């Protein structure tokens, strides 16, 4: 009887010694699982908090300065220069840094040996640790779309209120932020696909679906 108890105790000790090894194996597999993008879902955490912050900082600051210009300074020149600087910093940051880090997209213009200008639109393939997270992608696209829409609204309100002195500022906001929006949309849908053809194909598919559904009902 005592021998059986000693065997059970020894087996229990051996099992307890094996448990930490299994736990370590699980830790290693979880860490290495980040490299297998096909088996793990996209992370919701923000991998690039600094890039996410500056993606919104410059463009939101430009909108705030424009709306509260009279509160910050009574000088129109100072407000105009501040807004233009913020818009310029935003354009450079979004085009060269945040798009590449947050969503794996980039666009630029290059001139060949013949002097002809070419626009290049690239999208990084989702693989491994470079896969963009859902949170960063959501922050990127919300900031990229909402702010140009606001500048378009500012442009119409400036024209209707006859504030002619603000026209160059709002036009620069529309052009700079609209250029980034257009460039990244082209990167997303494909550089060789025109937006007109994309819209035509979309409405064509919708029309075909409606026609098929009506045919099934009849």
C-alpha positions in Angstrom: 0.0 0.0 0.0 2.8 2.4 0.9 4.5 1.6 -2.4 1.4 2.5 -4.3 1.1 5.8 -2.4 4.8 6.6 -3.1 4.2 5.9 -6.8 1.2 8.2 -6.9 3.1 11.0 -5.2 6.1 10.6 -7.5 3.8 10.6 -10.5 2.1 13.7 -9.2 5.4 15.5 -8.8 6.5 14.5 -12.2 3.2 15.9 -13.7 3.7 19.1 -11.7 7.2 19.5 -13.2 5.8 19.1 -16.7 3.1 21.8 -16.3 5.5 24.8 -16.5 7.0 23.3 -19.7 3.6 23.1 -21.3 2.9 26.7 -20.2 6.2 27.9 -21.7 5.4 26.1 -25.0 2.0 28.0 -25.1 3.8 31.3 -24.5 6.2 30.7 -27.4 3.4 29.6 -29.7 1.4 32.8 -28.9 4.4 35.0 -29.5 5.3 33.3 -32.8 1.6 33.3 -33.9 2.0 37.0 -34.8 4.1 36.0 -37.8 1.3 33.8 -39.2 -1.3 36.3 -40.5 -3.4 33.7 -42.1 -4.3 32.0 -38.8 -4.6 35.0 -36.5 -7.2 37.8 -36.8 -6.1 41.4 -37.1 -5.2 43.0 -33.8 -7.4 45.8 -32.5 -4.5 47.4 -30.6 -2.7 50.5 -32.0 0.7 49.5 -33.1 1.9 53.0 -34.0 0.4 55.4 -31.4 2.7 58.3 -32.4 1.8 58.0 -36.1 -1.9 57.8 -35.2 -1.6 60.9 -33.1 0.1 63.0 -35.7 -2.3 61.7 -38.4 -5.1 63.6 -36.7 -3.1 66.3 -34.9 -2.2 68.6 -37.8 -5.5 68.4 -39.7 -7.7 68.8 -36.6 -5.5 71.7 -35.4 -5.9 73.4 -38.7 -9.7 73.1 -38.5 -9.7 74.4 -34.9 -7.5 77.4 -35.7 -9.8 78.2 -38.6 -12.9 78.1 -36.5 -11.5 79.9 -33.5 -9.2 82.3 -35.3 -10.7 85.3 -33.7 -10.1 83.8 -30.2 -6.5 82.9 -30.8 -5.4 86.1 -32.5 -6.9 89.2 -34.0 -4.3 89.2 -36.8 -5.6 87.6 -40.0 -2.0 87.1 -41.4 -0.9 85.2 -38.3 -4.0 82.9 -38.5 -3.5 82.3 -42.2 0.2 81.5 -41.9 -0.6 79.1 -39.0 -3.3 77.3 -40.9 -1.1 77.0 -44.0 1.8 75.6 -42.0 -0.5 73.0 -40.3 -2.0 72.0 -43.6 1.5 71.6 -45.1 2.8 69.5 -42.2 -0.4 67.4 -42.4 0.1 66.8 -46.1 3.7 65.7 -45.7 3.0 63.5 -42.7 0.0 61.7 -44.1 1.6 61.2 -47.5 5.0 60.0 -46.4 4.6 58.4 -42.9 1.1 57.6 -41.6 -0.3 56.0 -44.7 2.6 53.6 -44.9 2.7 52.7 -41.2 -1.0 52.6 -40.5 -2.6 51.0 -43.6 0.4 50.0 -45.7 -0.4 52.4 -48.6 1.7 55.0 -50.3 1.6 57.1 -53.4 4.1 59.5 -55.1 5.0 61.1 -58.4 8.2 60.2 -60.3 9.8 61.6 -63.5 11.4 59.2 -65.9 14.4 59.8 -68.1 12.3 61.2 -70.9 10.9 63.9 -68.5 7.4 62.4 -68.3 5.6 62.4 -65.0 4.2 59.2 -63.6 1.9 58.7 -60.6 2.6 55.5 -58.6 0.1 54.0 -56.2 1.1 51.0 -54.1 -0.6 48.8 -51.5 1.4 46.5 -49.2 0.3 42.9 -49.1 -1.0 41.9 -45.7 1.6 39.6 -44.2 3.1 38.9 -40.8 3.8 41.6 -38.3 3.3 44.4 -40.9 -0.5 43.6 -41.1 -2.4 46.8 -40.3 -4.7 46.7 -37.2 -8.4 47.5 -37.4 -8.1 50.4 -34.9 -5.4 52.1 -36.9 -7.2 51.6 -40.2 -10.4 53.1 -38.8 -8.5 56.1 -37.4 -6.7 56.6 -40.7 -9.7 56.5 -42.9 -12.0 58.5 -40.6 -9.4 61.3 -40.4 -8.7 61.1 -44.1 -12.3 61.5 -45.2 -13.9 63.7 -42.6 -11.4 66.6 -42.7 -11.5 67.2 -46.5 -15.3 67.2 -46.3 -15.1 69.9 -43.6 -12.9 72.1 -45.8 -15.4 71.7 -48.7 -18.1 72.9 -46.3 -15.9 75.8 -45.2 -15.3 76.7 -48.9 -19.0 77.0 -49.6 -19.7 78.9 -46.4 -16.9 81.3 -47.2 -18.3 82.0 -50.7 -21.9 82.4 -49.5 -20.8 84.8 -46.6 -18.5 86.8 -49.0 -15.5 86.3 -46.8 -13.1 86.7 -49.8 -10.0 86.9 -47.7 -10.4 83.3 -46.5 -10.9 81.9 -50.0 -7.2 81.1 -50.6 -7.0 79.4 -47.2 -10.0 77.1 -47.6 -8.9 76.3 -51.2 -5.5 75.2 -49.9 -7.2 73.0 -47.3 -9.4 71.4 -50.0 -6.5 70.9 -52.4 -3.9 69.5 -49.9 -6.2 67.2 -48.0 -8.2 66.3 -51.1 -5.0 65.2 -52.8 -4.1 62.8 -50.0 -7.7 61.4 -50.0 -7.6 60.9 -53.8 -4.2 59.3 -53.7 -5.0 56.8 -50.9 -8.3 55.9 -52.5 -6.4 55.1 -55.7 -4.0 53.0 -53.7 -6.9 51.2 -52.0 -8.9 50.4 -55.2 -5.8 49.9 -57.4 -3.7 52.4 -59.2 -4.7 51.2 -62.7 -8.4 51.3 -62.0 -10.1 54.7 -62.6 -12.7 55.8 -60.1 -15.2 56.3 -62.9 -14.8 52.7 -64.0 -15.1 51.6 -60.5 -18.3 53.5 -59.9 -19.7 52.2 -63.3 -18.9 48.6 -62.3 -20.5 49.0 -58.9 -23.8 50.4 -60.2 -23.8 47.8 -62.9 -23.5 45.0 -60.3 -26.3 46.6 -58.3 -28.6 46.8 -61.3 -27.8 43.2 -62.2 -28.6 42.0 -58.7 -31.9 43.9 -58.7 -32.8 42.4 -62.1 -32.0 38.9 -60.9 -34.0 39.3 -57.7 -37.0 40.6 -59.6 -36.7 37.7 -62.1 -36.7 35.2 -59.2 -39.8 36.8 -57.6 -41.7 36.7 -60.8 
